[in-house]
Each structure stands twice: as C-alpha cells, then as structure tokens.
Amino acid sequence: MQVRLLRISGVLCVAGFGLVLVGLVSPSLIIRILVIIVGILILLPVSLLFWLWLQSGSKIGSIQAPMKTWVVRDDGSHNAFTDMVFWNESFWLVFISSPSHFASDQSRVVLLRSRDGRDWQTAHEFGGDGQDIRDPKLGIIAQQLAVFALLNKSFDAAPYASVTSLSKNGLDWTPFRLTIQEGWLIGRPITKDGTSWYAPAHRLDTGSAALLSSTDGLDWRVHSRLFDGNIERADETAMQLLKDGRLLAITRLEAGSSILGSDLAATLVSISEPPFTEWRILARNRTTRLDGPVMFMANDQIYAVGRRQVEGQGSFWLKSGSVFSKKRTSIFHVEEKTGELVYLADLPSSGDTSYAGVVARDGKILICYYTNEPTVDYPWLLGMLLPTRIQIVELEIEKINEFKG
C-alpha cells in the first residue's frame, strides 16, 4: 500500500508540474490560467500527502507498562473496528476488512474464533450487500451470539442504519435485519439479568445519544435520552454496569466538522440509576476526546480504552480530533464519583487506531484493537489510507495498577 501511494503521488506530481509548465507557455491567457489552476489543484493533495509522510518520520519508544502483545491479522488490508467476547468456551473477535478507513463496497465483517486468544481461525464473513459496512459489535443474547453492524453510503463514513445477525453456533447465521429505525446507530449491548438488554446508540443527523432496550436482541426501542446535540454532538458511547446496579456511560463528543478539530470536543461521562430513564452528567473531559471507547471493570475499579490525541491543543491545526494529529489507543481510569478520566498508558499503537474489545478471564485482561505499524508515528489521516493490523494486548488484572501516565 505504501509503495502504491508513492507511485500515485509520483504520477500526480509529474502531471501537476507538467500542466503548470504547459500553462506557462500557452499563448492564450484564458487557457494559461485554467491549465495552471488545474495543475496547482493536482499538486495540492500531493504536497499534503508528502507533508504527512514527513510527519511520520519519528519512531515510537517502548510501551509504558507491563504487557504481552501479539498480532492477530496483518494481511495488507485496512483491518479495523474490533470487538471481542468469550462465548461457548471460545474467544470471538470481530473486525472490518476494507481497502481503507473510508467507505468501500468491498468492506466485510470478519468473525474470528480462538480457544486460547492466540491461535485464530475465521468462523464467518458478512458482506454489506453492495454497501459499506462498518463498526461491528458482539453481544450474547439468550445463549446466542449476535453481530451488530452499521450500513453506510457516505465516503467519509456517515452510517445511516443498524443491522443484526444471530447464531447458535457461531458458524451459521441469520440474514442481517434492521435493528431499529434508520438513523439510530447501535453500540455494544449489555445485560444485568440475561432477560433484558440495553445498548447505547447515537444519531449523526441530530447529534443525540440514547439508551436502547430489547427483550430479544433483535428489536430495539429508545429507552431514554442520554444527550441531545446542539453545538456539541454525540458520537460513539460505551456503557458499564456498576456493582450497585447503576449504569455509567462515556460518550465521544464532537464539535463542528472541521478536519482541524475543535477546542470544544470532549468525552462526556454520565450516570443513570435503575430503571435508567434519567441521566446525570458527571463531567465533560476536554483533555481528550476518547474515540471508539470501551469500558471494563477490574479490582472494583472502572477503566476505559479508546483513541486519544498525543499532541496538545495549542496549534490551530492540532485541536482535539484533528486528522493531522498523532493518535494512540490508551487506557484510562474512570473516577466513579467525579467522571474524571485519568490517563494511565498507551498500548502499542499509532496512526489510525482504537475501537477496542475487552475480555476479562482467568485473572487476565485481553484487549483487542487495530493500529498501523506501531513503531512508526503516522498522522491520523495518513494512517487511514495505510494498512492496519488487528492486535491483542494481555494484562494481568492484579498488575493493572502498575500503569503510570
């Protein structure tokens, strides 16, 4: 992929310079101006790509905490948007395989299975029926494994519908069906009693977030409103059931649509008591916008994993969420009472990364996620165009407090 991008850039560069030179010697003023403008328009994206490549020259140092890590899938595709559960005595890991981060009718949902978390085999693949499909999530619904995914028609990824498929064995699957009315984009489902399920959802058209509920995992309804967008707009939300029965949520908050990011972007932390009909905001964390978040509990403490931005927000082109910034998949401690996010450590990651899944089992925590080559510090935008791998990190639950920010 890197070689292909360089070749394309070289061809565009030659074409752009050629047009500029032709324009300079053209006898017609109108043709001269038009040809030079076209040449410059061709050179601009090439210059941007070259600048991004120069920005990725720095190397990333060693990881910051005791962990084991290994690669699950690195086949030259853009493998992204992961989730993982343990079901029927096996680990199940789902991700999207696509040519790039952006929309493609070649994208497909890939489901892997492993007995030990290290040796993985493909169990099933799902297509989008001619549409881009992305952001899969796994759930266990009434002894069945469920795959949730989003359908998308926009190149820059603006999904419009949620679909669900169920399986009793992980190999044979029902056809995808619409999960909830179009517009609501479903997240990772959870249950407290095995008979009723809850899931976060958001709408890109209104910037709203909500809690959905279901009794069968197939048909979902809006149970309560978590956030109504205005200047701030909700994106992905992760939820965690607490020991006392309350429900904690962290939400990625966007602000505006600038590729340079925004000072108002944040991570919203909210909490709700049963029956989860009302939500109270604990905090807006503007130190990081946690993209593609997931939460888990260990040692009676709450942790979150998501994509954070490495650089500060001093530069106008490196505000929170900027596509030109450097990114990591990172672990945070979530303060239950205040909603504060306390940075702990980075996982081996760079470029286009995050959207993790977590399984805690046998005294260990397994975290799956996706990343570009983690030793090269790619800017986020460049990472979206390059291959990404699926990676797993293993932590010992008793040593998680050894992480230091």
C-alpha positions as CSV (number, residue, x, y, z in Angstrom):
1,M,0.0,0.0,0.0
2,Q,2.8,2.5,0.9
3,V,4.5,1.8,-2.5
4,R,1.2,2.2,-4.3
5,L,0.6,5.6,-2.7
6,L,4.1,6.7,-3.5
7,R,3.6,5.7,-7.2
8,I,0.3,7.5,-7.4
9,S,1.9,10.6,-5.8
10,G,4.7,10.5,-8.2
11,V,2.4,10.3,-11.2
12,L,0.2,13.1,-9.9
13,C,3.3,15.2,-9.1
14,V,4.6,14.8,-12.7
15,A,1.1,15.6,-14.1
16,G,0.7,18.7,-11.9
17,F,4.1,20.1,-12.8
18,G,3.6,19.3,-16.5
19,L,0.3,21.2,-16.6
20,V,1.8,24.2,-14.8
21,L,4.6,24.3,-17.4
22,V,2.2,23.9,-20.3
23,G,0.1,26.7,-18.9
24,L,3.1,29.0,-18.6
25,V,4.0,28.7,-22.3
26,S,0.4,28.7,-23.6
27,P,-0.3,31.7,-26.0
28,S,-3.9,32.0,-24.8
29,L,-4.3,33.8,-21.5
30,I,-7.5,32.0,-20.6
31,I,-6.0,28.6,-21.4
32,R,-2.9,29.6,-19.5
33,I,-4.9,30.5,-16.3
34,L,-7.1,27.4,-16.5
35,V,-4.3,24.9,-17.0
36,I,-2.1,26.4,-14.3
37,I,-5.1,26.3,-11.8
38,V,-5.7,22.6,-12.7
39,G,-2.0,21.8,-12.2
40,I,-2.0,23.5,-8.8
41,L,-5.1,21.7,-7.7
42,I,-3.4,18.4,-8.6
43,L,-0.2,19.4,-6.7
44,L,-2.0,20.4,-3.5
45,P,-3.1,16.9,-2.4
46,V,0.3,15.5,-3.4
47,S,2.0,18.2,-1.2
48,L,-0.3,17.3,1.7
49,L,0.5,13.6,1.3
50,F,4.2,14.3,1.2
51,W,4.0,16.5,4.3
52,L,2.1,13.8,6.2
53,W,4.7,11.3,5.2
54,L,7.4,13.6,6.6
55,Q,5.5,13.9,9.9
56,S,5.6,10.1,10.3
57,G,9.3,10.0,10.4
58,S,9.6,9.8,14.2
59,K,9.8,6.5,16.0
60,I,7.7,5.5,19.0
61,G,9.5,4.4,22.1
62,S,8.9,1.3,24.2
63,I,5.5,0.7,25.8
64,Q,4.9,2.2,29.2
65,A,3.5,-0.7,31.2
66,P,4.0,-4.5,31.7
67,M,2.0,-6.3,29.0
68,K,2.2,-9.0,26.4
69,T,1.1,-8.3,22.9
70,W,0.7,-10.2,19.6
71,V,-0.7,-9.6,16.1
72,V,-3.9,-11.4,15.1
73,R,-4.3,-10.2,11.5
74,D,-1.9,-8.2,9.3
75,D,-2.6,-9.0,5.7
76,G,-2.1,-5.7,4.0
77,S,-5.8,-4.7,4.3
78,H,-7.2,-1.9,6.4
79,N,-8.4,-4.1,9.3
80,A,-10.3,-2.0,11.8
81,F,-13.1,-1.5,14.3
82,T,-12.8,-4.5,16.6
83,D,-14.8,-6.1,19.4
84,M,-14.4,-9.3,21.4
85,V,-16.4,-11.6,23.7
86,F,-16.0,-15.0,25.3
87,W,-18.8,-17.4,24.5
88,N,-19.2,-21.2,24.2
89,E,-15.7,-21.8,25.6
90,S,-14.0,-19.7,22.9
91,F,-12.9,-16.1,22.3
92,W,-14.8,-14.5,19.4
93,L,-13.2,-11.4,17.7
94,V,-14.9,-9.3,15.0
95,F,-13.5,-6.6,12.8
96,I,-13.9,-4.9,9.4
97,S,-11.6,-5.7,6.5
98,S,-11.6,-2.9,3.9
99,P,-9.2,-1.1,1.5
100,S,-9.0,1.9,3.7
101,H,-10.7,3.7,6.6
102,F,-13.2,5.3,4.2
103,A,-16.3,3.8,2.7
104,S,-16.0,0.8,0.3
105,D,-18.4,-1.7,-1.1
106,Q,-15.6,-4.2,-0.7
107,S,-15.7,-3.9,3.1
108,R,-16.7,-7.1,5.0
109,V,-17.3,-8.1,8.6
110,V,-14.8,-10.8,9.6
111,L,-15.5,-13.0,12.6
112,L,-12.6,-15.0,14.2
113,R,-12.7,-17.7,16.8
114,S,-9.9,-18.9,19.2
115,R,-9.7,-21.3,22.1
116,D,-6.7,-19.5,23.7
117,G,-6.8,-15.9,22.3
118,R,-3.6,-16.5,20.3
119,D,-4.4,-19.0,17.5
120,W,-7.3,-17.6,15.5
121,Q,-9.4,-19.1,12.7
122,T,-12.0,-17.4,10.5
123,A,-15.5,-18.5,11.6
124,H,-17.6,-16.4,9.2
125,E,-17.6,-13.4,7.0
126,F,-20.5,-11.0,6.3
127,G,-20.9,-8.6,3.4
128,G,-22.8,-5.3,3.2
129,D,-24.8,-6.4,0.1
130,G,-23.2,-3.8,-2.1
131,Q,-22.9,-1.2,0.7
132,D,-20.1,-0.2,3.0
133,I,-20.4,-2.0,6.4
134,R,-18.5,-1.0,9.5
135,D,-18.3,-0.7,13.3
136,P,-19.3,-4.2,14.2
137,K,-20.1,-5.1,17.8
138,L,-20.7,-8.5,19.5
139,G,-23.3,-9.5,22.1
140,I,-24.5,-12.6,23.8
141,I,-28.3,-12.6,23.6
142,A,-30.2,-15.6,25.1
143,Q,-27.4,-18.1,24.6
144,Q,-26.9,-16.8,21.0
145,L,-24.0,-14.8,19.6
146,A,-25.1,-11.6,18.0
147,V,-23.2,-9.4,15.5
148,F,-24.3,-5.8,15.2
149,A,-23.0,-3.6,12.3
150,L,-23.7,-0.3,10.6
151,L,-24.6,0.4,7.0
152,N,-23.1,3.4,5.3
153,K,-23.4,5.2,1.9
154,S,-21.1,8.1,2.5
155,F,-17.4,8.1,1.5
156,D,-16.4,9.8,4.7
157,A,-18.4,7.4,6.9
158,A,-21.8,8.6,8.0
159,P,-23.7,5.4,8.7
160,Y,-27.5,5.5,8.5
161,A,-28.7,2.2,9.8
162,S,-28.0,-0.6,12.3
163,V,-28.4,-4.3,11.4
164,T,-28.2,-7.5,13.4
165,S,-27.5,-11.2,12.8
166,L,-27.8,-14.1,15.3
167,S,-26.1,-17.5,15.5
168,K,-26.5,-20.5,17.8
169,N,-23.1,-21.9,17.0
170,G,-21.0,-19.0,15.5
171,L,-20.9,-20.7,12.1
172,D,-24.5,-20.5,10.8
173,W,-26.0,-17.0,10.8
174,T,-29.4,-15.4,10.2
175,P,-29.6,-12.8,7.4
176,F,-28.9,-9.2,8.6
177,R,-32.0,-7.4,9.6
178,L,-32.7,-3.8,10.6
179,T,-32.3,-3.4,14.3
180,I,-34.1,-0.1,15.0
181,Q,-35.5,2.6,12.8
182,E,-33.0,4.2,10.4
183,G,-30.8,6.9,12.0
184,W,-30.0,5.2,15.3
185,L,-26.5,3.6,15.3
186,I,-26.3,0.9,17.9
187,G,-23.3,0.2,20.2
188,R,-22.2,-2.7,22.4
189,P,-25.1,-4.4,24.2
190,I,-25.1,-5.3,27.9
191,T,-27.4,-7.2,30.3
192,K,-27.8,-7.3,34.0
193,D,-30.2,-10.3,34.3
194,G,-30.0,-12.2,31.0
195,T,-33.6,-11.4,30.0
196,S,-33.4,-7.7,29.1
197,W,-30.7,-6.0,27.2
198,Y,-29.5,-2.4,26.9
199,A,-27.3,-0.8,24.3
200,P,-26.1,2.8,23.6
201,A,-26.9,4.4,20.3
202,H,-26.4,7.8,18.6
203,R,-27.7,9.7,15.7
204,L,-25.4,11.6,13.4
205,D,-28.2,13.7,11.9
206,T,-29.2,15.2,15.3
207,G,-26.0,14.6,17.4
208,S,-28.1,12.8,20.0
209,A,-27.3,9.8,22.2
210,A,-29.8,7.4,23.8
211,L,-30.1,4.2,25.7
212,L,-31.9,1.4,23.8
213,S,-33.6,-1.6,25.3
214,S,-34.7,-5.0,23.9
215,T,-36.1,-8.3,25.2
216,D,-34.8,-10.5,22.3
217,G,-31.7,-8.6,20.9
218,L,-33.4,-8.2,17.5
219,D,-36.0,-5.4,18.0
220,W,-34.8,-2.4,19.9
221,R,-36.5,0.8,21.1
222,V,-35.4,4.0,22.7
223,H,-35.5,3.6,26.4
224,S,-34.2,7.0,27.5
225,R,-32.4,10.0,26.1
226,L,-28.8,10.4,27.2
227,F,-27.7,13.5,25.3
228,D,-29.3,16.0,22.9
229,G,-26.9,17.6,20.5
230,N,-26.5,21.2,19.6
231,I,-23.1,22.7,19.3
232,E,-21.7,19.5,20.9
233,R,-22.8,16.4,19.1
234,A,-22.7,12.8,20.4
235,D,-20.9,10.0,18.6
236,E,-20.0,6.6,19.9
237,T,-21.0,5.7,23.5
238,A,-19.7,2.9,25.8
239,M,-21.6,1.7,28.9
240,Q,-20.6,-0.2,32.0
241,L,-22.9,-1.7,34.7
242,L,-21.7,-0.9,38.1
243,K,-21.8,-3.3,41.1
244,D,-24.6,-1.2,42.7
245,G,-26.8,-1.5,39.6
246,R,-26.2,1.9,38.2
247,L,-25.2,2.4,34.6
248,L,-22.1,4.5,33.6
249,A,-21.7,5.9,30.1
250,I,-18.8,7.6,28.3
251,T,-19.6,9.4,25.0
252,R,-17.4,10.9,22.3
253,L,-18.5,14.5,21.8
254,E,-17.8,16.2,18.5
255,A,-18.0,19.9,18.0
256,G,-18.2,21.2,14.4
257,S,-16.9,19.3,11.3
258,S,-13.5,20.9,10.8
259,I,-10.7,18.5,9.9
260,L,-8.5,20.6,12.2
261,G,-10.5,19.5,15.2
262,S,-12.2,21.7,17.9
263,D,-11.4,23.0,21.3
264,L,-14.9,22.0,22.4
265,A,-14.5,18.3,21.6
266,A,-14.7,16.2,24.7
267,T,-15.5,13.0,26.4
268,L,-18.9,13.1,28.2
269,V,-19.3,10.9,31.3
270,S,-22.9,10.3,32.5
271,I,-24.6,8.1,35.0
272,S,-28.1,6.6,35.5
273,E,-29.9,4.7,38.2
274,P,-32.4,1.9,37.6
275,P,-34.7,2.0,35.7
276,F,-32.3,4.1,33.6
277,T,-34.9,6.6,32.4
278,E,-32.9,9.7,33.5
279,W,-29.2,10.6,33.1
280,R,-27.0,12.9,35.1
281,I,-23.8,14.4,33.6
282,L,-20.8,13.8,35.8
283,A,-18.1,15.5,33.6
284,R,-17.0,16.9,30.3
285,N,-13.4,15.9,29.9
286,R,-11.8,18.2,27.4
287,T,-8.3,16.9,27.9
288,T,-9.1,14.1,25.5
289,R,-11.8,13.1,23.1
290,L,-12.0,9.3,23.6
291,D,-12.9,7.9,20.2
292,G,-14.3,4.3,19.9
293,P,-14.5,3.8,23.6
294,V,-15.0,0.6,25.6
295,M,-15.2,0.2,29.4
296,F,-14.4,-2.7,31.8
297,M,-14.0,-3.3,35.5
298,A,-11.0,-4.8,37.3
299,N,-10.2,-4.8,41.0
300,D,-13.5,-3.0,41.6
301,Q,-12.2,-0.1,39.5
302,I,-13.5,1.3,36.2
303,Y,-11.3,1.6,33.2
304,A,-11.8,2.9,29.6
305,V,-9.9,2.2,26.4
306,G,-10.1,4.5,23.4
307,R,-8.3,6.6,20.9
308,R,-6.5,9.7,22.4
309,Q,-4.7,12.5,20.7
310,V,-1.0,12.8,21.6
311,E,-0.3,16.4,20.8
312,G,-1.7,19.3,22.9
313,Q,-4.3,21.7,21.5
314,G,-2.1,24.8,21.1
315,S,-1.9,24.8,17.3
316,F,-4.9,25.8,15.2
317,W,-4.5,22.7,13.1
318,L,-4.0,20.3,16.0
319,K,-7.1,20.9,18.0
320,S,-8.9,17.9,19.6
321,G,-9.9,15.5,16.8
322,S,-7.6,16.9,14.2
323,V,-6.9,14.5,11.3
324,F,-3.3,15.8,11.2
325,S,-2.5,14.8,14.8
326,K,-0.9,11.7,16.2
327,K,-3.1,9.1,17.9
328,R,-2.8,6.2,20.3
329,T,-5.0,3.6,21.8
330,S,-4.8,4.3,25.5
331,I,-6.1,3.1,28.9
332,F,-7.7,5.5,31.3
333,H,-9.0,5.1,34.9
334,V,-12.6,6.4,35.2
335,E,-13.3,8.1,38.5
336,E,-16.7,6.8,39.5
337,K,-17.8,9.8,41.6
338,T,-16.5,12.7,39.5
339,G,-16.3,11.2,36.0
340,E,-12.7,12.3,35.6
341,L,-10.6,10.4,33.1
342,V,-7.1,9.7,34.4
343,Y,-4.6,8.7,31.7
344,L,-2.6,5.6,32.5
345,A,-0.7,4.3,29.5
346,D,-0.7,3.7,25.8
347,L,-1.0,0.4,24.1
348,P,1.4,-0.3,21.2
349,S,-0.3,1.9,18.5
350,S,-0.1,4.8,16.1
351,G,-1.9,6.4,13.2
352,D,-5.5,5.1,12.7
353,T,-6.2,3.1,15.8
354,S,-8.6,2.2,18.7
355,Y,-12.1,0.7,18.7
356,A,-11.1,-2.0,21.2
357,G,-12.8,-5.0,22.7
358,V,-12.1,-6.4,26.1
359,V,-12.5,-9.8,27.8
360,A,-11.5,-10.3,31.4
361,R,-10.9,-14.0,32.2
362,D,-8.7,-16.2,34.4
363,G,-7.0,-13.3,36.1
364,K,-6.1,-11.7,32.8
365,I,-7.5,-8.9,30.6
366,L,-7.3,-9.3,26.8
367,I,-7.7,-6.1,24.8
368,C,-8.1,-6.3,21.0
369,Y,-7.8,-3.2,18.9
370,Y,-6.5,-2.0,15.5
371,T,-3.5,0.1,14.6
372,N,-1.0,1.0,11.9
373,E,2.6,-0.3,12.3
374,P,3.0,0.8,15.9
375,T,6.7,1.7,15.7
376,V,6.1,4.5,13.1
377,D,4.3,7.6,14.2
378,Y,1.8,8.2,11.3
379,P,-0.5,11.2,11.4
380,W,-4.1,10.0,11.7
381,L,-5.1,11.0,8.1
382,L,-2.2,9.1,6.6
383,G,-3.0,6.1,8.8
384,M,-6.5,6.0,7.4
385,L,-5.1,5.3,3.9
386,L,-2.5,2.7,5.0
387,P,-2.9,-0.9,6.1
388,T,-3.8,-1.6,9.7
389,R,-3.4,-4.7,11.8
390,I,-5.5,-6.4,14.5
391,Q,-3.5,-6.6,17.7
392,I,-4.1,-8.0,21.2
393,V,-2.6,-6.9,24.5
394,E,-2.7,-9.2,27.6
395,L,-2.6,-7.6,31.1
396,E,-2.7,-9.3,34.4
397,I,-5.6,-7.9,36.4
398,E,-3.5,-7.7,39.6
399,K,-0.9,-5.6,37.8
400,I,-3.1,-3.1,36.1
401,N,-2.4,-0.5,38.8
402,E,1.3,-0.6,37.7
403,F,0.4,1.6,34.8
404,K,1.8,5.1,35.1
405,G,0.8,8.0,33.0
